[in-house]
Amino acid sequence: MRIVLQRVKEARVAVEGNTAGRIGRGYLLLVGAEDQDTVQIADRMIDKIGKLRIFQDQNGKTNLSLADVGGQILVVSQFTLYADCKKGNRPSFTKAGSPDMAKELYEHVINRCRLYADKVEQGVFGAYMDVELVNDGPFTLMLDSSQLL
């Protein structure tokens, strides 16, 4: 599983001009899955994210967690995180998980995020989406289960 985490001041996702999800201060999570991913992997990834201390404290140190700041989460599916650009000029997406499996894990990730934030919003799985954000920092992390677990 791969997750791009962006610490945001606000974020919004829209489908066909209609807002599907909107948050204030918190995390925008772009989530991609591969066929080998499991619910256990998703749980460990979200538990790691939920406990990260990447918000600034009163001294300007990244020392506070999402819960410490009352942060929110916006989760957006993004199979392109498994793009393979090694050959040619057109990315291959064969490493991305099958749509049925990926959708199931995406829904699980959303539910797991509710352990760490009172407000959890989401995009629409498989839809063409417009994502807007104000990155706070900027502060962006790339988490890959093959490197974390």
N, C-alpha and C positions, 0 to 999 in steps of 0.2 A: 504494500500500500504506500502510496506517495501522497503527501499533503503539503501544499504550500500554505503557510500561515502568514497572514499579513495583519500586523497590529494596526487598527484603524481608529480614526476619530468618528467615522461614519461609513456605512456601505449600503448599497442597494443593488438588487438584481431584478431585472424586468424581462418579461416575455411578451413579445408583440406589443410593446409599449405599456403594458400593465405591470405594476409593481407586484412581484411575487414575494419579496422579502426585503426588509429594511431594518438596520440596526444603528445604534449610536456607538459609543466607545466599546471596543472589544476586538474580536478576531473575525476576519474573513478567512474561511478555510476552503481552499480548492482541493477537492478530493478525487484521487484516481485509484482504481483497484486493478489487480491482475488476478488471473484465475486461481493462483495458489493462496490468495488471501482468505482469511477466516474471520469469524466473529471474534475469536480470541486475539488475533492480531489487531483488529479494529479497536477492541477494548483497550489494549495496551497503548496504542497510538493516542487515543483520545485521553486516556488517563495521564499520559505524559504531557500532552498539550494542556490539559486542565490544571496541572500543577506547575507549569512553567512560570517562572518569576521574571517577566519581561516588561512590566510596567514600572515607571519611575516612582520612587518614594520621595519624601520631602527633601532629600539631599541630592536628588537627580540620579540616583543609582537604580539600575534595573533590578528591583528587589521585591516587587509586588506581583501577586498572581491575579488572574482574571477575577476570582472571587473577592480578593482584597479591594478591587476597584469597582465592584458591581458591574463587571463587563458583560457584554452580549456576544452572541455568536451567529454568524451567517455562514451556512454551508452550501457550497455550490459543487455539483459534480463536474469533473473535467478529465475525461478519458485521455485527452492529449498529453497528460503528464507522462504517459507511457509511449510517447513518440520515439521512434528509432530513426535517426537522421544519418546513419553511417553510410548508406549507399544512395547514390543519386541525389536528386533535389526534391523529391516528394517523400515526406515522412511516411513511415509504415507504422501502423497501429496494432500489429498482430500481438503485441505483448499486453495490450489492454484486456481487462477481463470481459467475459461475455456479458451482454447487456442485462440479462436476467440476474446473474450473480452479482454484478456490480450494483444494480438497483437495490437489491436486498441489503448489501453491505452499506450502501449510501443511507438507506432508511435507518439501519442500525446505528450508524455513526451519528445521525441526527438525534436519535433517542438517547444515545450515550452522552452526547453533549449536554443534555438537560440535567445531568448530574453536576455540571460545573457552571451553568448560567441559568438565570431565571427566564431570560428571553433568548430563544433559539429560533432563527428564521431559516428559510431554505429556498433554493432555486427549484426549477422543475427538471427532473432527471430526463436527459435525452433531448431537451428543447434547445433551440438556439436562444441564447440569453445575452442581454446587455448587462454588464457588471460595472458599477461605478463605486469608487472608493476614495476616501481621503486617507492615505497611508500616514500613520503617525510615526514620524522619525526621519526618513522611512525606516521601518523595521519589518523585515521579511525573513522567514525561515523556511528551509526546505527539509522536510522530514521524510525519511525513507525507511520503511520497516526493515529492510535488509541491513541497514546500518544501525538501527536503534535496538533491535531485539536480539 
